[in-house]
Amino acid sequence: MEDYRRDLDALAQRGMLRFLRTVDGAQGPRVLLDGREVLLLCSNNYLGLAGHPRLCRAAADAALKYGSGSGASRLVSGSLALHEQLEQRIAAFKGTAAALVFNSGYAANTGILQGLSGPEDLIFSDALNHASIIDGCRLSRARTLVYPHGDVAALEDLMKKEQPRRRGRWFIVTDGVFSMDGDLAPLNELVTLKERYDALLMVDDAHGTGVLGDGGRGSGEEQGCLEHIDLHMGTLGKALGGFGAFVAAAQPIIDVLINRSRPFIFSTSLPPAVLGPALTAFELVDSEEGRRRRVALRRNREVFAAPLRAAGLDLCGSTTQIVPILTGAPQPTMDAAAALLERGIFVQGIRPPTVPEGRCRLRATVMADHDPQDLETAAATLVEILARRAQV
Ligand SMILES: *Cc1c(COP(=O)(O)O)cnc(C)c1O
């Protein structure tokens, strides 16, 4: 035990200790944090669906009708009709032949890459991809080449070099919206490369699904290339306000995953109270209300980001509802987050290994139901706190 205590002390000394806080109430614009009301600026509940009365009711209804647990893995005790309905809805939403639900985005990314690729294969992975993609690459035992963030020319150089000794399948894997930077992957250019080099393109649209594009189909719709993406990974826990994840793809890909993907095969499937609200969430995303929420989110994003930009802060190239503010080293980042919290604003400081060394940041996330006035005040407070720190 002593050695673990020493490890924790060492983390604390470097400003790198992580700890948990207690939140009361649904993930709305304001929450009670350790008993005190704060403005919530770090939730991925972008459309404000996590506390939506229709989703809450759908959860209760599904549990009352179908029970609280699914009982086993779907290969063991069967799929519920709700699993199948949800997968049909997701496939229609992304425009693919089929879809498969996973228990989380983490399970999906590890399970997709492990299920579809092996030691003969090659994965080209963006340098800023989510940790679950990195772990999926490891689990797959495929050779993985990491290309510099968003750098299509560097990626093509790698592909050219590899081409003569190619053996197995090739994959290009990228976040659609990068989770810690809020910028978009250059999807059209990646589509060109995947066609030129006969690779499969996998897009993790955890932060784009429900949010981007007129219909909320995600970063593929936003960039006009939805139908060229081979593997659409998305999560149900962020804009969709619930829990779980999915991949939408061609039928043979889904069938291979059912046969090989260990997180799918060896884990109890999502329960009714999770599946019911997910179906309702897709209905809402597809409705006029969903469209209104997307418009409000885009407006709120501008309200919050414009003054930060005007103050000369480095927003890491963000163009979305994820608005990082670069701060550099761990301790000043955590000090700024603490100062913000004192002023009633809850923003997380992000440190390695979530981001590269020296690239710590405050990661603010905007929601559709934030009050624009609150966002203006929060932005002004942020500018003030960071300016004061720059002076000392
Ligand atoms: C959150 C996230 C995941 C993991 O999804 P969970 O459902 O939270 O496990 C995967 N990829 C990206 C890019 C994410 O931001």
PDBQT file of the ligand as one rigid body, heavy atoms in Angstrom, charges set to zero:
ROOT
HETATM    1  C1  LIG A 401     -16.265   9.623 -25.116  1.00  0.00    +0.000 C 
HETATM    2  C2  LIG A 401     -15.550   9.070 -26.279  1.00  0.00    +0.000 A 
HETATM    3  C3  LIG A 401     -15.486   7.697 -26.487  1.00  0.00    +0.000 A 
HETATM    4  C4  LIG A 401     -15.973   6.716 -25.462  1.00  0.00    +0.000 C 
HETATM    5  O1  LIG A 401     -17.344   6.691 -25.402  1.00  0.00    +0.000 OA
HETATM    6  P1  LIG A 401     -18.058   6.180 -24.051  1.00  0.00    +0.000 P 
HETATM    7  O2  LIG A 401     -19.423   5.833 -24.484  1.00  0.00    +0.000 OA
HETATM    8  O3  LIG A 401     -18.006   7.343 -23.114  1.00  0.00    +0.000 OA
HETATM    9  O4  LIG A 401     -17.276   5.015 -23.566  1.00  0.00    +0.000 OA
HETATM   10  C5  LIG A 401     -14.912   7.242 -27.651  1.00  0.00    +0.000 A 
HETATM   11  N1  LIG A 401     -14.399   8.094 -28.554  1.00  0.00    +0.000 NA
HETATM   12  C6  LIG A 401     -14.406   9.429 -28.366  1.00  0.00    +0.000 A 
HETATM   13  C7  LIG A 401     -13.811  10.323 -29.401  1.00  0.00    +0.000 C 
HETATM   14  C8  LIG A 401     -14.967   9.951 -27.212  1.00  0.00    +0.000 A 
HETATM   15  O5  LIG A 401     -14.925  11.254 -26.993  1.00  0.00    +0.000 OA
ENDROOT
TORSDOF 0
